[in-house]
Amino acid sequence: MSDYGYPHASDEVQEERNRIADRAYEELRRAGLPAHRWKHGADGSPGAEITVDPGADSVGGVIVTWTADFGPALAESLLSGDLQAPVIRQHGAVARHMQEAIIGILRAAGLEAAPNEDDMNPLAVRVAST
C-alpha cells in the first residue's frame, strides 16, 4: 500500500514488471528506436517512454508511450482549446502509427503487446511477457 492508500502489487509482481520493462526497453533499442525508462522529474525526451505502474488494479503494469517533440505549438494549441489545429492532428497520427509499430516490434520479440485499454492514455501500449 502506498502513502496515499493506493494498493500496490506484490513485490514479486513488481519484480516481474521490471523484468518486462527492461526487456521492452532492450527490444525497442535493438530495433533502433530511442527509448527510456520513466523517472520522476525526467525531461520527457522524445522516444518510447516505458513506465512500470505499481498498481494492484487493472491499470497497473508495463506501459509504453511514444513521446514526440512538436515544440511549443502543441502546448499552445492545447492550452488555447484549438483541438482541431494541424499540429494536434499530426501529433495524434504520429502517436497512433508509433503505437502500431511498437506493438509489432515487441510482438516480434516474443512479448505480449496490445493497445492500452486505459482511456486516459489510449495511444499507449500495454506489455506483458508470454
Secondary structure, DSSP 8 states (H G I E B T S, - for coil): --TTS--B--HHHHHHHHHHHHHHHHHHHHTT--EEE--TT----SEEEEEEE-BSSTT-EEEEEEE---HHHHHHHHHHT-TT-HHHHHHHHHHHHHHHHHHHHHHHTT-EEEE---TTSTTSEEEE--
